[in-house]
Amino acid sequence: MLKPNIRILDFDASVRIQYNLLVKYPHQIIPLTGLAPYARLWMNRQTSKAIRQRIEKTEQNHVTFLGSGDFHHISSLLLNQFTEPISLINFDFHPDWDILSPRYSCGAWINQALKRKNILKCILLGVSSDDISNPWIHSGNLGALKNDRLEIYPYTHECSTVFLRHVPENKSLKLQKSFLNTRIYWEELKKKNLRDFFGSVIKRLPAKRVYVSIDKDCLCSEYALTNWEEGKLSLDELLLMLRLIKDNLDIVGLDITGEYSNIFVSGWLKNLISRADHPREVKAQKYPQSEVARINESTNLKILETLFP
């Protein structure tokens, strides 16, 4: 069962400055700023091992803050703490299933998670980025859709077209196949009664013990200012689904990412890719640091208040 303690993996100080959060909840801060330039966006095995050594002795059943979404791949390390059968639910604007990205990267961590046999199913919610559009969808892990191991529910997304690749049948989408391509029609959350629809989704989970990951870039910028594009979910919609998870499943762990922080990376290659990969402008850049922290802290508090009323 999830405990009302928070653990901050302090890569970028973005959560450490949220003073109301720290006052209200018992917390542990694990200093990792020295590893941040090597861990941001992706990391090698040496950096991964160094981070694992810092967190492996800490308890499992906490809410863990990771800072910027650039560190979302740390979720895959947190999942290593669990050996029992679990389901994974991820709220995110991006699918993080790119088969061409480095192994330990924020764009591919879902693939790493699905390599673990104890993760019986993964549900992605709020994914609405171009990563599931042509041509980028061609580097996605489409094979994970087989047997409904992975289900993807965008908030809203137009039909996607895949050329010359097999797309498995899946409960989260409808397919129209022709000789050279397959058209994917997504089950959009925007068009659903969320309470009824998401309630039916979680009833089908093969494991009722669940790990939840929340990247706040799935939210509108009114509720989250991040290093990435603006999502489409409202905070009320996120909290509704979170309540359904809490009331019907056993949350064994949960992490939150999607803060905003200045980008510092190691090496010219990572710097080049970081500049190309990140949006040129994000709304967080238009606000002073104090306002960015206030907006993100307010959302973090509401998430925690939903989990621990």
Buried (B, 14 or more C-beta within 10 A) or exposed (E): EBBEBBBBBBBBBBBBBBEEBBEBBEBBBBEBEEBBBBBBBBBEEEBBEBBBEBBEEBEEBBBBBBBBBBBBBBBBBBBBBBEEBBBBBBBBBBBBBBBEBBBBBBBBBBBBBBEBEEBBBBBBBBBBBEBBBBEBBBBBBBBBBEEBBBBBBBBEBEEBBBEEEEBBEBEBBEBEEEEEBBBBEBBBBEEBEBEEBBBEBBEEBEBEBBBBBBBBBBBBBEBBBBBBBBBBBBBEBBBBBBBBBBEBBEBBBBBBBBBBBEBEBBEEEBBEBBEEBBEEEBBBEEBEEEEBBBBBBBBBBBBBEBBBE
